[in-house]
Amino acid sequence: MDAHLFLLAGQHPGTTHAEALADAHRYALAAEAAGWAGVWLAEHHFVPYGVIPSATTVAAHLLGATRRITVGTAACVLSDRHPVALGEEAALLDTISGGRFRLGVGRGGPWVDLEVFGTGLDRYTEGFADALDVLARWVSGAATVAGNRRFPFRPVPVVPRPARALPVWVAATSPSTVDLAARHGFPLLLGMHADLPEKAELLARYARVAAGHGHDPARVAHASAHLAHLADSDEEAACAVRAGLPGLLAGAARHVRLDGSPGAGRDPHRYTAHLIDIHPVGAPTRCRAAVARAAALPGVRHLLFMVEAGGDRDAALRTVHRFPRDVLEPALGDARTGDTAPACASGGPVDR
């Protein structure tokens, strides 16, 4: 079982975009120093909930700034991108980092992004499967790849060609997306909003569908995202999250739908209370119990923890540094594998 940071680079009220990005950079470097296995980066467009519009760009920066940890995307919005362009970036980052890059993709939402990037609503509603098909073949290790019905193009060489088939984590909240990932044998990326019974239901469905398509579910390493805030008492941690998270969540409500209507927003205070209840927010004892329950999800091999909820840089850094020692080691014990990257094809890590 591997533990990673999940970085939104969220803009809390009273801060700037540059400060949010600088803090995400600090947290990533602290994660490597504290012994985390890696970091995963969210991707959003036009909202302050997360100010990373290109997760692969920030991943490239962090791969150059670190030596050991893996860096993943959670997730690139595939509905906004041509799958070959994203596949080329993934293969490039995997090759130049010596295998430390992890690609996660998602469908996204029916947002104005689709208008701005010219992909249209159909790419979100019907085109995700075709885009994932092209992407899957591009990162499969094949020497050449041709298009499909929605993305018609003649066979072209894959350059750089991945030395091995790259896994693609698929962000999934609906049965249809779970089924699509299972047909490919791609692992799921489960979000913070769902509680453990909801995640277990999606994982059980995945196992059934994957087995029906000839994949061994036991060999698939799913990822599950969780909120995390560590303090000396449960109430201190909950108070910090109650003070900081609603302002961040308000930024998510600023999504604009393609039809011009505002994004459907949850009540940020009620949603914050829900997240505190289901995630490791509290003193070490409470956090250890929550992490142990999350680690028991069938097939989950990567736990991702978002530490930015309180909006206080020093408190987030304390969680980054204390969580491995005070929570993860006691909760996971020998279950931790420490997902370190393999050496690159030349026999060692790439010098930067």
N, C-alpha and C positions, 0 to 999 in steps of 0.2 A: 504494500500500500504506500503510495507516494503522496506527499503533501506539497501543495503549490499555493502561491498567492494568485488571486484573481483581481486584476487591476482595472478599475473603471477609468481612472484619471477623471473623476467627477469633479465638477466645479461647484463647491459649496458657496452659499450666499456670502458676499463680501470678499471673494477671492477672484483671481483672474484666470483665464485659460492657461497662461504661461505658468502660473503657480501650480495649477492642477497637474500639468505635465511634469513639472520639476519634482513635485511630490511623488508621482508615480515612478520616476527615475530613482529617487531616493529609496523608495520601498523595494524596488527590484534589487538594487545593490545591497541593501540590508538583508534581503532574503538570501542572497548568495552567502553573505558573511555568516548568517545565522544557521545555515545548513538545510534550508528548504530545497526541495528537488527542482523547483522551477517556478516560473511565473506565466500567467496567461493574460492576454490583453483583450478587453472588450473593444468593439468598434461601433460607433454611432455617428450619425450625420445630423447636423443642424440643431442639436439639443445640448444643453449644458450638463445633462445627466452623465455624459461621458464625452470628453473632448478629443478622442482619438478617432479621426475619420478614416485612417488607414492603419489597421493593426499590423500589417506586414512591414510598413515603414518603421514603426516604433519597435517592432520585433528585431529588425535589422540593426537598429541603434543599440538595443540592449544586448543582442548577441555579440556586438563588437565591444561592449563595455564590460562583459562578464567572461568568465572562463569555464565555469563548470555547469551552471544551471541550464535546464532546457527553457525555451521561450515559445509559447504557443499563442494562437489566436482564438478568442472565445467570444464572439466568433466573427470572421469575415462575412459580410452580407453578400451572399452569392447572387442574389437577385439584382444587385447593382453592378455586377462585374461580368466581363466575359470570362468563362471558365478557363480558357487557355491562358489568358493573361495572369489569372491567379495561379494556375498550375505552374507556369514558368517561374513566378516569384517564389512559390513554395519550393520547387526543385532547386532554385538558385540559393535560397537561404539554407536549405538542408545541406547542400554541398559545401558551401563556403564556411558553414559553422561546424563542420565535422559531425553532422547528424543531430544537432541540438535543437532544431526547429520542429514544432508541432503545429499542424494545420487543423483548425476547427472552422466550420462554416455553418451558416444559418440561412433560413429563408428570409428573415427580416419581417417587415410589416408592410401594410398597404399605404406607405408614407409617401410624402412628396419627393423623397429620394428618387423614386422610380420615374418621375417626371424630369427631374434635374439631370439625371444620367441617361435619359432617353430609352430606358429598358421597358417601361410600361407595366401596367397592372398585370398583363398576361404572364410576364416573367415571374411574378410573385405567385399567382394563382395556379398556373399550369406549367410554367417553364422550369421550376426548380428541379424536377426529376431529370429533364434533359441536360440541364447545366451540370448536375452532379454526375451524370453518366460521362460527359466529356471530361470533367475534372478527374474522375476516377481513373479513366484510361490514361490521362496525361501523366499522372503520378504513379502509374503502375509499374514503371520500369520498361515499358515498351519502347522500341526504337523509333517507331512512327505511329502517328495517330491521325485518323480521319474524323470528320464531323458526323453529326446525325441530322435528323429532320429539322430541328429547330436551329441548329448551328451547322449549316452545310459548308464544308470546306474539304478540299482535296487532301490526301495524306501528306503530312509534313513531318520532318524529323523533330524529335524531342531534344532540345538543346537548352540547358544541360540536362542530360538524361540521368534520372535518379539511379543511384547504385543499387537500390532495393525498392520495392513497392512501399510507398509512404502511406501510413494510415491517415484517414480523414475523419475527425470527430464531427458529428452532425448534431447541432443544437436542436432539440426536439421537445415540443410541448404537446403535440397532438398525435393521435394514433397513426394518421396517414404518414407523418414524417418519420415516426418510429419504424413503420413498415418499410419505407423507402431505404432508411439506413440499414435495416436488417437484411434486405435483399442484397445489398452490396457487401454485407459483413462488416460495415463501418461501425465503430463504437459511438455511443450516444454521449452527448454533452448536456447534462441535466441542470436546469437553472435553479436560482435561489428561491424562487417564488413557491415551488412545490414542496410539500412536506414529505416525509419519508414514505408513508403509505402510497402517496401518489407516484413517487418515483419507483417504488417497488412494483406497482402495477404496470408502468411503462416498461420496466426491465423484464418483467414476466412476459409481456406481449412480444418484446424484442426476441427473447429466447425462442419462443414458439415459431415466429416467422423466420428467424435466421436458420433454425434447424430445418425448416421446410425448404429452404433454398440451398441446403448443403453446407452451411457454415456451422462450426462448433461454437456455441455461445460461450463455453468455458474458456475459450482462447481470446475472447474479446475484452479489452480493457476500457470499460466505460469511465467517464469522469462526472463528478457531481459537485456543484458549486454551493457554497454555504457562506453565510455571514459569520464573522468572528470578531469579538471584542473582549479582551481579557483585562480584568481589573482585580483589585483585592477583595471585592465583595460583589455578589450578584446585583445588588441594587446600584452600586456605583457604575457598573458596566451598563446596566439597563438605562440608567439616567443619562449617561453619555450618549448612547445611541438614540434615545428619545429626543435629546436636544439637537443632535446633528443630522440624523437621517431624513426627517421629513423635508428639510430644505433641499436635500439632494434629490429626493424622489419627486419633488415638484418640477424639477428639470425634465424628468421623463414625461410628465404630462404635457410638455410643450411640443411633442410630436404632432405634426399636421398630416392628416390623412390626404390621400390623393384627391378625394372629392371636396377638399377644402374644410372639412369639419375638423375640430380639434381631436386629438387622441383621447381615447377613453381613459380617464385617470381614476385610480383608486384613491380613497381617502388616505393621505400620507400618514396620518397619525395612527389610524387603525391598522394600516399595512405594516407600519413600524412595529406595533405591538405584536402582530402576527409573526414577524420575522424574529423578534427577540424570543418569542416562545418556542420556535422550532429550531433555532440555531445555537451554536456555542457562543453565547453572550453571557459573561458572568465571571465568577471566581474560577480558579483552576478545577475544582471538583465538579462544578456544573458543566464546564467546557469539556472535561475529559469524558463525562458520560455522554454528552451530545455527539462528540467525535466518534466514540466507540459505536454508538447506534448507527451513525452514518457509514462507518466502515463495514458494517454488517450487511449493507445493501448488496444483493447478489450481482456479481460481475463488476462492481465498481472497484477500480484499482488506482484512481487518481481523485483525491479530494482537493478542491479549490476553495480558498478562503479569502473573502473580501474584507479588508481591514479598514476601509476608508469611511465607514459609516458615521463615526463620531465627529468627523470634520476637524479633528485636532491632530496635527502632524506628529507631535511628540507622543501622544497616546497611541497612534497607529504604529509608530516605530517601536514602542514598548511591546505592543502585541506581536509584531514581527519578530522581535528578539526573544521574547519570553515563551511564545507559543510552542516552539519545538521542544524546549526543555520541560516546561511546566504542564503541557497538555499532550502534545503528540507522542512523546516517548512513553509516558505512562499509559496512554489510551491505546496506542497501536502496538507498542512493544516490537516483537519480532515480525509483525505484519508489514513493517516498513521495508521496502526494497531499495529505496534510494535510486530513482530513475536517472542514472547518469548516462551521458551520451556515449555512443560508440566512437572509436577513433575514426577519423576520415579515411578515405580510400588510400591516401598516400602513406598511412601508417601512424599518423599523429594528428594532434589538433592543428588547425590552421592558425598561423601567426597573424596577429592583428597589430 
